[in-house]
Amino acid sequence: MPRLHSHYDDHENIDKEVAAGRHRELIGGLWEEIGALQLNFLQANGLTSQSKLLDIGCGSLRLGVRAVAYLEAGTYWGTEINESLMIAGYEKEILPSGLADKLPRGNLVLDTEFTFAGVPRNFDFVIAQSVFTHLPLNHLRLCLANLAEHIEGPCKFFVTLFVIPEEKLSKPYKHHPGGITTYPHRDPYHYARSDLHHVISGLPWTVEYIGDWNHPRNQMMVRFTKEAHPIASSASLA
């Protein structure tokens, strides 16, 4: 049996839980709080109703249902490794909210390897909230490499991570607020700020560590920026 990086890789169990009506709880709960937090953060960082937004790891549309209501029709897209979560989000959140006309079903795309096949190339905002908290670091590098190749034009990519002091990296670490314990080698994963240099090496991204954005479980925010034309990667982590 292949090793699972996180419980989200156990598609059979995810499908069972979704069928039992737990699509909100499966993506970490705090549905209203974190959904609103994400949209408010994006708006504070330049998202307008005319923006095009890609939600990587969109799950059952905790952000999606709010973003679709705010954005112009057809400009929200989501990718996810578990199709049952997206179906539940569409059928149990989008349809009851009267938002079907603003979100074509084809805008929700199954993507298990960060290939971005089937999604447009002109997003100006991308977010991955609590995706790479469940994955080893090279998954983030793979995502950045593929996204840089896929996206045409400038793009801001916001990513949440558990970030801890360098000297604590090799041990379990308990976060406050939230009480989540993270690990260097298993889900939920933590990283140091120096890891952000590694993931953009040789790629056309710059990186800024934003840090605290009032996430209730102490996930930190990072902004990767791609300009209109490829540039040498650099970092601003002060």
One Martini backbone bead per residue (centre of mass of N, CA, C, O) as a GRO file, in nm:
protein
  238
    1MET     BB    1   0.095   0.036   0.025
    2PRO     BB    2   0.089   0.354  -0.007
    3ARG     BB    3   0.204   0.632   0.117
    4LEU     BB    4   0.064   0.876   0.321
    5HIS     BB    5   0.081   1.215   0.373
    6SER     BB    6  -0.239   1.226   0.416
    7HIS     BB    7  -0.581   1.204   0.466
    8TYR     BB    8  -0.641   1.315   0.170
    9ASP     BB    9  -0.527   1.040   0.029
   10ASP     BB   10  -0.793   0.898   0.145
   11HIS     BB   11  -1.045   0.862  -0.066
   12GLU     BB   12  -1.236   0.658   0.060
   13ASN     BB   13  -1.281   0.810   0.329
   14ILE     BB   14  -1.373   1.076   0.215
   15ASP     BB   15  -1.624   0.966   0.071
   16LYS     BB   16  -1.765   0.866   0.329
   17GLU     BB   17  -1.777   1.139   0.478
   18VAL     BB   18  -1.935   1.291   0.266
   19ALA     BB   19  -2.183   1.096   0.266
   20ALA     BB   20  -2.224   1.181   0.587
   21GLY     BB   21  -2.203   1.515   0.584
   22ARG     BB   22  -1.865   1.613   0.630
   23HIS     BB   23  -1.750   1.848   0.437
   24ARG     BB   24  -1.671   2.065   0.652
   25GLU     BB   25  -1.497   1.902   0.859
   26LEU     BB   26  -1.276   1.779   0.663
   27ILE     BB   27  -1.141   2.089   0.623
   28GLY     BB   28  -1.144   2.189   0.952
   29GLY     BB   29  -1.364   2.370   0.967
   30LEU     BB   30  -1.439   2.683   1.036
   31TRP     BB   31  -1.613   2.790   0.799
   32GLU     BB   32  -1.678   3.092   0.847
   33GLU     BB   33  -1.408   3.201   0.955
   34ILE     BB   34  -1.207   3.112   0.720
   35GLY     BB   35  -1.363   3.212   0.480
   36ALA     BB   36  -1.361   3.513   0.565
   37LEU     BB   37  -1.057   3.548   0.607
   38GLN     BB   38  -0.970   3.503   0.314
   39LEU     BB   39  -1.134   3.721   0.170
   40ASN     BB   40  -1.037   3.962   0.336
   41PHE     BB   41  -0.739   3.930   0.268
   42LEU     BB   42  -0.757   3.955  -0.039
   43GLN     BB   43  -0.886   4.236  -0.040
   44ALA     BB   44  -0.646   4.372   0.120
   45ASN     BB   45  -0.454   4.252  -0.143
   46GLY     BB   46  -0.645   4.345  -0.424
   47LEU     BB   47  -0.906   4.217  -0.449
   48THR     BB   48  -1.158   4.208  -0.695
   49SER     BB   49  -1.442   4.154  -0.882
   50GLN     BB   50  -1.238   4.132  -1.151
   51SER     BB   51  -1.092   3.904  -1.062
   52LYS     BB   52  -0.878   3.612  -1.085
   53LEU     BB   53  -0.937   3.296  -0.910
   54LEU     BB   54  -0.727   3.050  -0.754
   55ASP     BB   55  -0.815   2.743  -0.570
   56ILE     BB   56  -0.603   2.552  -0.401
   57GLY     BB   57  -0.767   2.329  -0.239
   58CYS     BB   58  -1.096   2.384  -0.227
   59GLY     BB   59  -1.273   2.159  -0.165
   60SER     BB   60  -1.600   2.259  -0.032
   61LEU     BB   61  -1.595   2.585  -0.051
   62ARG     BB   62  -1.527   2.788   0.182
   63LEU     BB   63  -1.430   3.015  -0.007
   64GLY     BB   64  -1.595   2.986  -0.272
   65VAL     BB   65  -1.879   3.087  -0.186
   66ARG     BB   66  -1.772   3.379  -0.136
   67ALA     BB   67  -1.617   3.440  -0.401
   68VAL     BB   68  -1.851   3.400  -0.599
   69ALA     BB   69  -2.029   3.627  -0.481
   70TYR     BB   70  -1.809   3.857  -0.542
   71LEU     BB   71  -1.745   3.774  -0.814
   72GLU     BB   72  -1.747   3.740  -1.122
   73ALA     BB   73  -1.856   3.549  -1.348
   74GLY     BB   74  -1.621   3.280  -1.391
   75THR     BB   75  -1.353   3.375  -1.192
   76TYR     BB   76  -1.375   3.109  -1.037
   77TRP     BB   77  -1.131   2.860  -0.935
   78GLY     BB   78  -1.086   2.500  -0.869
   79THR     BB   79  -0.870   2.271  -0.695
   80GLU     BB   80  -0.863   1.901  -0.645
   81ILE     BB   81  -0.815   1.562  -0.518
   82ASN     BB   82  -1.131   1.555  -0.425
   83GLU     BB   83  -1.423   1.523  -0.584
   84SER     BB   84  -1.634   1.491  -0.353
   85LEU     BB   85  -1.587   1.773  -0.232
   86MET     BB   86  -1.672   1.941  -0.477
   87ILE     BB   87  -1.954   1.829  -0.507
   88ALA     BB   88  -2.052   1.913  -0.227
   89GLY     BB   89  -2.000   2.216  -0.262
   90TYR     BB   90  -2.193   2.254  -0.499
   91GLU     BB   91  -2.460   2.109  -0.388
   92LYS     BB   92  -2.446   2.233  -0.065
   93GLU     BB   93  -2.356   2.549  -0.137
   94ILE     BB   94  -2.406   2.676  -0.417
   95LEU     BB   95  -2.700   2.603  -0.484
   96PRO     BB   96  -2.841   2.712  -0.216
   97SER     BB   97  -2.709   3.013  -0.283
   98GLY     BB   98  -2.759   3.086  -0.594
   99LEU     BB   99  -2.457   3.035  -0.775
  100ALA     BB  100  -2.458   2.876  -1.050
  101ASP     BB  101  -2.431   3.120  -1.259
  102LYS     BB  102  -2.123   3.187  -1.139
  103LEU     BB  103  -2.054   2.854  -1.144
  104PRO     BB  104  -1.919   2.652  -1.334
  105ARG     BB  105  -1.852   2.325  -1.305
  106GLY     BB  106  -1.578   2.342  -1.479
  107ASN     BB  107  -1.423   2.522  -1.247
  108LEU     BB  108  -1.392   2.230  -1.122
  109VAL     BB  109  -1.073   2.064  -1.070
  110LEU     BB  110  -0.904   1.780  -1.109
  111ASP     BB  111  -0.584   1.775  -0.910
  112THR     BB  112  -0.302   1.562  -0.813
  113GLU     BB  113  -0.014   1.731  -0.949
  114PHE     BB  114  -0.002   2.030  -1.029
  115THR     BB  115  -0.084   2.089  -1.353
  116PHE     BB  116  -0.343   2.270  -1.451
  117ALA     BB  117  -0.532   2.121  -1.615
  118GLY     BB  118  -0.812   2.310  -1.741
  119VAL     BB  119  -0.697   2.591  -1.675
  120PRO     BB  120  -0.629   2.892  -1.685
  121ARG     BB  121  -0.356   3.160  -1.750
  122ASN     BB  122  -0.496   3.448  -1.602
  123PHE     BB  123  -0.419   3.476  -1.308
  124ASP     BB  124  -0.384   3.715  -1.027
  125PHE     BB  125  -0.498   3.498  -0.813
  126VAL     BB  126  -0.363   3.279  -0.555
  127ILE     BB  127  -0.464   3.000  -0.335
  128ALA     BB  128  -0.324   2.805  -0.038
  129GLN     BB  129  -0.514   2.675   0.216
  130SER     BB  130  -0.411   2.418   0.387
  131VAL     BB  131  -0.205   2.234   0.203
  132PHE     BB  132   0.117   2.248   0.293
  133THR     BB  133   0.056   2.136   0.586
  134HIS     BB  134   0.018   1.824   0.437
  135LEU     BB  135   0.313   1.859   0.294
  136PRO     BB  136   0.589   1.827   0.152
  137LEU     BB  137   0.801   2.064   0.025
  138ASN     BB  138   0.822   1.963  -0.281
  139HIS     BB  139   0.526   2.031  -0.348
  140LEU     BB  140   0.565   2.336  -0.353
  141ARG     BB  141   0.777   2.343  -0.574
  142LEU     BB  142   0.607   2.208  -0.790
  143CYS     BB  143   0.383   2.418  -0.791
  144LEU     BB  144   0.559   2.664  -0.864
  145ALA     BB  145   0.669   2.557  -1.131
  146ASN     BB  146   0.394   2.499  -1.275
  147LEU     BB  147   0.265   2.779  -1.234
  148ALA     BB  148   0.476   2.950  -1.382
  149GLU     BB  149   0.426   2.805  -1.658
  150HIS     BB  150   0.109   2.854  -1.675
  151ILE     BB  151   0.121   3.148  -1.611
  152GLU     BB  152   0.012   3.448  -1.753
  153GLY     BB  153   0.157   3.680  -1.610
  154PRO     BB  154   0.077   3.822  -1.333
  155CYS     BB  155   0.117   3.697  -0.982
  156LYS     BB  156  -0.052   3.606  -0.675
  157PHE     BB  157   0.069   3.377  -0.416
  158PHE     BB  158  -0.104   3.232  -0.148
  159VAL     BB  159   0.043   3.079   0.151
  160THR     BB  160   0.007   2.834   0.397
  161LEU     BB  161   0.202   2.783   0.705
  162PHE     BB  162   0.408   2.617   0.924
  163VAL     BB  163   0.614   2.834   1.121
  164ILE     BB  164   0.941   2.797   1.259
  165PRO     BB  165   1.209   2.781   1.424
  166GLU     BB  166   1.503   2.658   1.322
  167GLU     BB  167   1.589   2.514   1.603
  168LYS     BB  168   1.292   2.342   1.592
  169LEU     BB  169   1.260   2.164   1.324
  170SER     BB  170   1.324   1.847   1.437
  171LYS     BB  171   1.064   1.893   1.612
  172PRO     BB  172   0.804   1.905   1.775
  173TYR     BB  173   0.526   2.158   1.751
  174LYS     BB  174   0.345   2.386   1.943
  175HIS     BB  175   0.061   2.582   1.876
  176HIS     BB  176  -0.014   2.942   1.921
  177PRO     BB  177  -0.290   2.911   1.844
  178GLY     BB  178  -0.485   2.580   1.857
  179GLY     BB  179  -0.285   2.327   1.948
  180ILE     BB  180  -0.097   2.242   1.721
  181THR     BB  181   0.096   1.966   1.614
  182THR     BB  182   0.406   1.957   1.453
  183TYR     BB  183   0.622   1.826   1.179
  184PRO     BB  184   0.904   1.728   0.980
  185HIS     BB  185   0.765   1.419   0.863
  186ARG     BB  186   0.454   1.489   0.922
  187ASP     BB  187   0.128   1.515   0.962
  188PRO     BB  188   0.170   1.815   1.030
  189TYR     BB  189   0.372   2.045   0.876
  190HIS     BB  190   0.690   2.207   0.911
  191TYR     BB  191   0.871   2.527   0.876
  192ALA     BB  192   1.113   2.744   0.763
  193ARG     BB  193   1.206   3.040   0.625
  194SER     BB  194   1.445   2.916   0.460
  195ASP     BB  195   1.266   2.734   0.271
  196LEU     BB  196   1.175   2.970   0.078
  197HIS     BB  197   1.435   2.977  -0.084
  198HIS     BB  198   1.431   2.695  -0.208
  199VAL     BB  199   1.149   2.694  -0.370
  200ILE     BB  200   1.262   2.949  -0.571
  201SER     BB  201   1.492   2.823  -0.700
  202GLY     BB  202   1.498   2.908  -1.042
  203LEU     BB  203   1.242   3.086  -1.014
  204PRO     BB  204   0.982   3.338  -1.105
  205TRP     BB  205   1.008   3.428  -0.788
  206THR     BB  206   0.897   3.602  -0.516
  207VAL     BB  207   0.928   3.656  -0.151
  208GLU     BB  208   0.693   3.699   0.130
  209TYR     BB  209   0.676   3.729   0.475
  210ILE     BB  210   0.392   3.786   0.661
  211GLY     BB  211   0.246   3.587   0.859
  212ASP     BB  212   0.034   3.709   1.058
  213TRP     BB  213  -0.351   3.668   0.991
  214ASN     BB  214  -0.545   3.539   1.217
  215HIS     BB  215  -0.515   3.246   1.249
  216PRO     BB  216  -0.657   3.007   1.466
  217ARG     BB  217  -0.386   2.791   1.398
  218ASN     BB  218  -0.111   2.947   1.314
  219GLN     BB  219  -0.101   3.015   1.027
  220MET     BB  220   0.108   3.129   0.784
  221MET     BB  221   0.188   3.390   0.554
  222VAL     BB  222   0.263   3.373   0.196
  223ARG     BB  223   0.420   3.559  -0.079
  224PHE     BB  224   0.404   3.502  -0.421
  225THR     BB  225   0.572   3.658  -0.707
  226LYS     BB  226   0.479   3.717  -1.048
  227GLU     BB  227   0.574   3.848  -1.322
  228ALA     BB  228   0.529   3.908  -1.654
  229HIS     BB  229   0.833   3.836  -1.648
  230PRO     BB  230   1.097   3.669  -1.616
  231ILE     BB  231   1.292   3.637  -1.315
  232ALA     BB  232   1.502   3.650  -1.083
  233SER     BB  233   1.527   3.506  -0.798
  234SER     BB  234   1.402   3.623  -0.478
  235ALA     BB  235   1.422   3.760  -0.136
  236SER     BB  236   1.181   3.880   0.131
  237LEU     BB  237   1.223   3.807   0.491
  238ALA     BB  238   1.196   4.063   0.691
   0.00000   0.00000   0.00000
